[in-house]
Amino acid sequence: MKTQLILAGILTSIIIQPAHAVTKCVALNSNTTCTYEVPRENIADWTSTCTTNGVSTPIKGIGICSANAGSSTGATTTELEISSTAAENRICWCKMTSPAVSRWVFNISYPVAGACAMGCASVCAMGVQGTTSFRSAMFGSLSD
């Protein structure tokens, strides 16, 4: 009986592995400089490479056209409304998805929804590169 308990204890310790937390340390701030790849039209995904203190980090994100109005470039929100009236979805919002997840960050309003759908991801990538308030909002609203 004692041997069986010892054997059960050994098997349990082999089968049940300890949990290990993973932490990413990524230096992204308003002093970061970024370059971007121009996405194809009508594509939601965008990519950039950002450099801080000589360390380059690939950035990925998405751009979505919504009916939510943003107060100014760099305004953030946790959720977006997509209108059932397609013409109302002309406001471009951007979100970083890797290496961390940001809130939705307002970029620009388009005059028509079709133009937003065609170019939102591009202006997200350009915003990370060239607009300090946008980049600060993107890198300052990170979750996990």
C-alpha positions in Angstrom: 0.0 0.0 0.0 2.8 2.4 0.9 4.5 1.6 -2.4 1.3 2.4 -4.3 1.0 5.8 -2.6 4.6 6.7 -3.4 4.1 5.6 -7.0 0.9 7.6 -7.2 2.8 10.7 -5.8 5.6 10.3 -8.4 3.1 9.9 -11.3 1.1 12.9 -10.1 4.2 15.1 -10.0 5.2 14.0 -13.5 1.8 14.5 -15.0 0.9 17.8 -13.3 3.4 20.4 -14.5 4.0 23.7 -12.7 2.5 26.8 -14.1 4.9 29.4 -15.6 3.9 32.9 -16.2 5.2 34.6 -19.4 6.1 38.3 -19.3 6.8 40.4 -22.4 8.9 43.4 -22.0 8.4 45.7 -24.9 9.6 49.3 -24.9 6.9 51.3 -26.8 6.4 54.9 -26.0 6.0 58.4 -27.6 9.8 58.4 -28.4 9.5 55.2 -30.4 10.0 55.6 -34.2 8.0 53.4 -36.6 8.0 52.4 -40.2 5.1 50.7 -41.8 4.1 48.4 -44.7 1.3 49.7 -46.8 -1.5 47.1 -46.7 -3.6 46.3 -49.8 -6.9 48.1 -50.2 -9.9 46.6 -48.4 -7.7 44.7 -45.9 -8.2 45.2 -42.1 -4.7 44.1 -41.0 -1.7 46.4 -40.8 1.9 46.0 -39.7 4.7 48.3 -38.6 8.1 47.9 -37.2 8.8 50.2 -34.2 12.2 51.0 -32.7 13.0 52.2 -29.2 16.6 52.7 -28.1 17.9 50.5 -31.0 15.5 47.6 -30.3 13.1 46.9 -33.1 9.6 45.4 -32.4 7.2 44.2 -35.1 3.7 45.6 -34.5 0.5 44.1 -35.9 -3.0 45.5 -35.7 -6.4 45.9 -37.4 -8.4 48.9 -38.7 -12.2 48.9 -38.5 -14.7 51.4 -39.9 -17.4 52.1 -37.3 -20.3 54.4 -36.6 -18.6 55.6 -33.4 -17.4 59.2 -33.6 -14.0 60.0 -32.1 -13.5 63.4 -30.3 -10.0 63.8 -31.7 -7.1 61.8 -33.1 -5.9 59.5 -30.4 -9.2 59.2 -28.5 -9.7 55.7 -27.2 -12.6 53.3 -26.5 -13.0 49.7 -25.4 -15.8 48.8 -27.9 -17.1 49.9 -31.2 -20.6 49.9 -32.8 -20.9 48.8 -36.4 -24.1 50.3 -37.8 -26.5 48.1 -39.8 -26.7 51.2 -42.2 -23.4 50.7 -44.0 -23.1 54.3 -45.0 -22.7 55.3 -41.3 -19.5 53.1 -40.9 -17.1 55.8 -42.1 -15.0 56.4 -39.0 -11.6 54.7 -38.9 -10.5 53.1 -35.6 -7.3 51.2 -35.1 -6.2 48.5 -32.6 -2.8 47.0 -32.0 -3.1 43.2 -31.6 0.6 42.2 -31.1 2.9 42.3 -29.2 0.2 43.6 -26.8 -3.5 44.6 -27.2 -4.5 48.2 -27.2 -7.8 49.9 -26.9 -9.5 51.1 -30.1 -7.8 54.4 -31.1 -9.6 56.9 -33.3 -7.7 58.0 -36.4 -9.9 59.8 -38.9 -13.4 60.2 -40.3 -13.9 59.5 -44.0 -16.5 61.4 -46.0 -17.9 58.0 -47.3 -17.9 54.5 -45.9 -16.4 52.9 -49.0 -13.3 55.1 -48.7 -13.0 54.1 -45.1 -13.2 50.4 -45.9 -10.6 50.8 -48.6 -8.0 52.8 -46.6 -8.5 52.4 -42.9 -5.7 49.9 -42.3 -3.3 52.1 -44.2 -4.0 55.2 -42.1 -3.6 53.1 -39.0 -0.1 52.0 -40.1 0.7 55.6 -41.1 -0.7 57.0 -37.8 1.7 54.8 -35.8 4.5 56.2 -37.8 3.7 59.8 -38.2 1.2 61.1 -35.6 2.5 61.5 -32.1 -0.9 61.7 -30.4 -2.1 58.6 -32.2 1.1 56.6 -31.4 1.0 57.7 -27.7 -2.7 56.7 -27.4 -1.9 53.3 -29.1 1.1 52.5 -26.9 -0.5 54.1 -23.8 -3.7 52.0 -23.7 -2.2 48.5 -23.6 -3.8 45.5 -21.8 -2.5 42.0 -22.1 
